[in-house]
Structure formats: C-alpha cells, structure tokens
Amino acid sequence: MNPENLETLKQKAAHKAVKHVKDGFVVGLGSGSTAAYAIEALGEKIKRENLNLLAIPTSYQAFLLAAKHKIPVTTLEEHGIIDVTIDGADQIDPKLNLIKGMGAALAREKILASASKQNIIIADETKRVNALGENGQPVPVEVIPFAIALVKSKIEAAGGNPVLREGKGKVGPVITDNGNAVIDADFGVIRNAAKLEVKLKMIPGVVETGLFIGLATTAYIATTSKVEKL
C-alpha cells in the first residue's frame, strides 16, 4: 500500500474515534503520526460543535499539536480520571493487546491509558496481526540511562535481541520526554505477552514497556473499503 493511501486510512479511523468525545470531557491525546490526525479532528470538532473540554497530551509533540488546533490542555494532577484517550498503535492482536512506543512516548501513553475510562486505538490495517511481535516488530522499552548495559544483558538472557534506539538528525540515542533511553527488544512472535511484560518490568532500570495488555477498550481499524470497529 502506498504512503498516501495509508495516511488516508489513518484519517478515517481518527474521525471515527473522535465521535466518542462529548462536551465536558477530559481527553487523553496520544502521540505519533496516527494520533496527530485525531488531535486535528478533535480541534475541528471543538470548533464545529462549540465544545467545552480539556485535553492531557502524552508528549511534547502532542502538546504542540493541541496548541496548534486550539485545544485547551490540563494535567493529571488537576484531572486524575480521563473520560477517553485516543491513541495509535504499532501492532494490535485479536484481543486488543498492543505494542506501542515507536514514537518513544510509551510511558506517558500507558499512564494516561491506565487513568482512562475508555481507551480508543486508531490504526490502519497494516497494524493488525495474529500475534504481537510478528514481522520483526520489537517491543520498545524505556530505560534509565544508567541501566542500559544491565537491561540489555537481561533482555538477551530472556531470549530477546536488544538494540539501543539511535536518534535521527542528532548523534546519540533517542531521549524520551522523561529523559530516558529506549531499547527496542525483538523477541520474535510473542506467545505470552502478559508474562513477558512482567518479566521486563522486573528488570531494575526499566521504566516502562511498550506491551499494552488489557488496556484498549475499542479499536478502529481502517481498511481500503471500510473502518472496522473492534
């Protein structure tokens, strides 16, 4: 599928997702290229329907997009319960378990997902898989820089292939909004994602993993012919 068609599919899924947003809601804003379409659509919806709502961004990228589209922002300290979070995903399995974090916002995304009544995932059809880890998809792991060597060795001992994510446009590793590094760990096809998540989280120095197990409530998957609701 060509890139232009993929972007169109992302937009279609985003417009379906923002229909869940109602006046007075607190909305979690995901990060990445797909979530960016949801932020744009939300800005249009606020203007069109004269909605009064607040948003909590998961990254500086999402914050800047919210400001661009005139979406008022707030914090988890002020609003500890989020009505709905709309976010993308790198992979989605049939049980709505996810791999997320290729945009390096996984920790904040999981925090908002855990604080939300509804978690709506939007994606194009290329993100749907039978099992997480297919097609060489790694699991992003956010790591305190001091622990990089230890975490890599522990991931190898657990059967994974860890690669420190390097920045594009700058020398050195990618640094998250939390000041941490990201290790992309390839475990091949993951047979028990919940068990792997616990194993990774138990490694000292691991802040968060990109395995989102049991957090998504709804997914909109855009195909060339329709947008499927899961």
RAKA-V10117 format. One record per residue. SS is DSSP state (alpha for helix, beta for strand, coil for the rest). Layout:
ss = {SS & SS}
This chain:
ss = {coil & coil & alpha & alpha & alpha & alpha & alpha & alpha & alpha & alpha & alpha & alpha & alpha & alpha & alpha & alpha & alpha & alpha & alpha & alpha & coil & coil & coil & coil & coil & beta & beta & beta & beta & coil & coil & coil & alpha & alpha & alpha & alpha & alpha & alpha & alpha & alpha & alpha & alpha & alpha & alpha & alpha & alpha & alpha & alpha & alpha & coil & coil & coil & coil & beta & beta & beta & beta & coil & coil & alpha & alpha & alpha & alpha & alpha & alpha & alpha & alpha & alpha & coil & coil & coil & coil & beta & coil & coil & coil & coil & coil & coil & coil & coil & beta & beta & beta & beta & beta & beta & coil & coil & coil & beta & beta & coil & coil & coil & coil & coil & beta & beta & coil & coil & coil & coil & coil & coil & alpha & alpha & alpha & alpha & alpha & alpha & alpha & alpha & alpha & coil & beta & beta & beta & beta & beta & beta & beta & beta & beta & alpha & alpha & alpha & beta & coil & coil & coil & coil & coil & alpha & alpha & alpha & coil & coil & beta & beta & beta & beta & beta & coil & alpha & alpha & alpha & alpha & alpha & alpha & alpha & alpha & alpha & alpha & alpha & alpha & alpha & coil & coil & coil & beta & beta & beta & beta & coil & beta & coil & coil & coil & coil & coil & coil & beta & coil & coil & coil & coil & coil & coil & coil & beta & beta & beta & beta & beta & beta & coil & coil & coil & coil & coil & coil & alpha & alpha & alpha & alpha & alpha & alpha & alpha & alpha & alpha & coil & coil & coil & coil & beta & beta & beta & beta & coil & beta & beta & coil & coil & coil & coil & coil & beta & beta & beta & beta & beta & coil & coil & coil & coil & beta & beta & beta & coil}
